Amino acid sequence: MIGNLPYNISIQLLIKWIHQYCKKKWIKTMILMFQKEVAERIISNENSKKYGRITLLASALFKVSSLIDINKNDFFPIPKVDSTLLKFEPLETPHLNANQINKLEFLSNQLFSSRRKN
């Protein structure tokens, strides 16, 4: 699957696809464009302030890698933000099943919704 997602709903779409993938392994590879700041959150590591709910959910099922950063000036009309193209490859052995991903999403919502913004 290849897509340039509407940035205002990109996280919601990704979460929906993660849940669908848990039920039926329909994705071979996804190449998706995100707002750069969102992409950084998706691929962040545990020691980063950007690490959060979406990082946990995506990494439980996919190996996620950054393919290329795309400058806003490369588009016409010029948007307000830069973009990043990410590649999602299903893990051979996913860390979680459909029931567990639901529990992880609930728990991560609780954990990351209350952290401080510095």
Secondary structure as a PSIPRED ss2 file (coil, helix, strand):
# PSIPRED VFORMAT (PSIPRED V4.0)

   1 M C   1.000  0.000  0.000
   2 I E   0.000  0.000  1.000
   3 G E   0.000  0.000  1.000
   4 N E   0.000  0.000  1.000
   5 L C   1.000  0.000  0.000
   6 P C   1.000  0.000  0.000
   7 Y H   0.000  1.000  0.000
   8 N H   0.000  1.000  0.000
   9 I H   0.000  1.000  0.000
  10 S H   0.000  1.000  0.000
  11 I H   0.000  1.000  0.000
  12 Q H   0.000  1.000  0.000
  13 L H   0.000  1.000  0.000
  14 L H   0.000  1.000  0.000
  15 I H   0.000  1.000  0.000
  16 K H   0.000  1.000  0.000
  17 W H   0.000  1.000  0.000
  18 I H   0.000  1.000  0.000
  19 H H   0.000  1.000  0.000
  20 Q H   0.000  1.000  0.000
  21 Y H   0.000  1.000  0.000
  22 C H   0.000  1.000  0.000
  23 K H   0.000  1.000  0.000
  24 K C   1.000  0.000  0.000
  25 K C   1.000  0.000  0.000
  26 W C   1.000  0.000  0.000
  27 I C   1.000  0.000  0.000
  28 K C   1.000  0.000  0.000
  29 T C   1.000  0.000  0.000
  30 M E   0.000  0.000  1.000
  31 I E   0.000  0.000  1.000
  32 L E   0.000  0.000  1.000
  33 M E   0.000  0.000  1.000
  34 F E   0.000  0.000  1.000
  35 Q E   0.000  0.000  1.000
  36 K H   0.000  1.000  0.000
  37 E H   0.000  1.000  0.000
  38 V H   0.000  1.000  0.000
  39 A H   0.000  1.000  0.000
  40 E H   0.000  1.000  0.000
  41 R H   0.000  1.000  0.000
  42 I H   0.000  1.000  0.000
  43 I C   1.000  0.000  0.000
  44 S C   1.000  0.000  0.000
  45 N C   1.000  0.000  0.000
  46 E C   1.000  0.000  0.000
  47 N C   1.000  0.000  0.000
  48 S C   1.000  0.000  0.000
  49 K C   1.000  0.000  0.000
  50 K C   1.000  0.000  0.000
  51 Y C   1.000  0.000  0.000
  52 G C   1.000  0.000  0.000
  53 R H   0.000  1.000  0.000
  54 I H   0.000  1.000  0.000
  55 T H   0.000  1.000  0.000
  56 L H   0.000  1.000  0.000
  57 L H   0.000  1.000  0.000
  58 A H   0.000  1.000  0.000
  59 S H   0.000  1.000  0.000
  60 A H   0.000  1.000  0.000
  61 L H   0.000  1.000  0.000
  62 F E   0.000  0.000  1.000
  63 K E   0.000  0.000  1.000
  64 V E   0.000  0.000  1.000
  65 S E   0.000  0.000  1.000
  66 S E   0.000  0.000  1.000
  67 L E   0.000  0.000  1.000
  68 I E   0.000  0.000  1.000
  69 D E   0.000  0.000  1.000
  70 I E   0.000  0.000  1.000
  71 N C   1.000  0.000  0.000
  72 K H   0.000  1.000  0.000
  73 N H   0.000  1.000  0.000
  74 D H   0.000  1.000  0.000
  75 F C   1.000  0.000  0.000
  76 F C   1.000  0.000  0.000
  77 P C   1.000  0.000  0.000
  78 I C   1.000  0.000  0.000
  79 P C   1.000  0.000  0.000
  80 K C   1.000  0.000  0.000
  81 V C   1.000  0.000  0.000
  82 D C   1.000  0.000  0.000
  83 S E   0.000  0.000  1.000
  84 T E   0.000  0.000  1.000
  85 L E   0.000  0.000  1.000
  86 L E   0.000  0.000  1.000
  87 K E   0.000  0.000  1.000
  88 F E   0.000  0.000  1.000
  89 E E   0.000  0.000  1.000
  90 P E   0.000  0.000  1.000
  91 L C   1.000  0.000  0.000
  92 E C   1.000  0.000  0.000
  93 T C   1.000  0.000  0.000
  94 P C   1.000  0.000  0.000
  95 H C   1.000  0.000  0.000
  96 L C   1.000  0.000  0.000
  97 N C   1.000  0.000  0.000
  98 A H   0.000  1.000  0.000
  99 N H   0.000  1.000  0.000
 100 Q H   0.000  1.000  0.000
 101 I H   0.000  1.000  0.000
 102 N H   0.000  1.000  0.000
 103 K H   0.000  1.000  0.000
 104 L H   0.000  1.000  0.000
 105 E H   0.000  1.000  0.000
 106 F H   0.000  1.000  0.000
 107 L H   0.000  1.000  0.000
 108 S H   0.000  1.000  0.000
 109 N H   0.000  1.000  0.000
 110 Q H   0.000  1.000  0.000
 111 L H   0.000  1.000  0.000
 112 F H   0.000  1.000  0.000
 113 S H   0.000  1.000  0.000
 114 S C   1.000  0.000  0.000
 115 R C   1.000  0.000  0.000
 116 R C   1.000  0.000  0.000
 117 K C   1.000  0.000  0.000
 118 N C   1.000  0.000  0.000
